[in-house]
Amino acid sequence: MFKTIRNAWSIPDLRKKILFTLLIVLVFRIGSVIPVPFLDMGALNTLMKGVDDSGSMLSYLNTLSGGAFSNATLFAMGVTPYINSSIILQLLCVAIPPLERMAKDGEVGRKKIGKITRYVTVILGLVQGAAYFWYLYRSNVTVYKSGFDLVYSAIIIILVFTAGTALMMWMGEQINNYGIGNGISILLFAGIIARFPYTISRLAGFWKTGLEGSTEMLVFVPLWIVIFLAVIWVITFMQDSERKIPIQYAKRVVGRKMYGGQSSHLPIKVALGGVLPIIFASSILSIPSTIQMFWQPKSGFWVSFFNAFSTEGWLYMVLYFIFILAFAYFYTAIQYNPIEMANNLKQNNGTIPGIRPGQPTVEFIQKILSRITLIGAMFLALIALVPLIYTAATGMTGLSMGGTSVIIIVGVALETSKQLESQMMMRHYKGFLD
């Protein structure tokens, strides 16, 4: 990756794109430390003191926003509204025929889907900003408590949160148009990377605790680093892993020329759903702990219920594993249609060696997809559960580098490297043809 960046930096056009991308990231980080008005920052710091250890939806949002959420800054909502909007539109394109036809309508259809995604993003940002303000108000963080001043401050705070969401979406699009591409993912990557100093300080704190008497920490801290590097290696290996289904195209004569007859393959990635199954599963399982932060029961059944859903509980881990498997199969089902894949092969005179066209091909592709999905889902579950199990076993909480974060970091880094390589290759061929 570093070699690719160095080679791209030597090309003036790509150097400008890299500098533009870095400028947008700098603006994003500046906006991530500018707090919204009308808040008591002392009360906010007290409220958010243990958010990274809570395992709630707030902890999840704080990690993805690079700490901007816990500081109630301009970009506190992060890119989460845009991600949710994209996922919602992706699911609706499968369920609603007009949207499905629009998605298949080439570039024009994609532009219309993109426009709808932007509107939904702003709406979700508005709803999420209003919910966050209500949480801050209930927690006595707002400066004004009643009357017109409260209404005015509420409108300003919610609009600032919403404007931050729209601005981040716009910055991501600018990176796509004038930068190195993959804009929203790069902003998400920058937010997670910004949590590295906090993670290092936590590790240093645990190491200091080990030096002061808790000698087991002198083993747990280096072991965490080793596991972290091993997880990165596994993710890097699995990201590019794929199952290649061989395809043989029949020969056909058109006029005086013969076409076809060549062999190819149909690649199916092992990690079909990427990080989405983990995002879905963690979002659902964080609902109970988020409700607990708003309700905060003192005793009784509900205390035991909420404790069972803590990130260190066995019930949470079991449900997390099951939900990741379920969402992995669900995402594969809506993304890949074996019947459509078999029909496309038949229309192009392609067959899988040893498999008859039609229903046998559908069943063969379905069996391959089922096996690959299981392997990919098990891989995601392993990556997601290893940090949780290690935290529960060692007590090293608040490191903010869970499976979701690591997969996003590695995935975006690999994708950005590939985009730079493709742009360098395009530039080479363009110069050669000119």
Order of alpha helices (4+ residues) and beta strands (2+ residues): alpha-alpha-alpha-alpha-alpha-alpha-alpha-alpha-alpha-alpha-alpha-alpha-beta-beta-beta-beta-alpha-alpha-alpha-alpha-alpha-beta-alpha-alpha
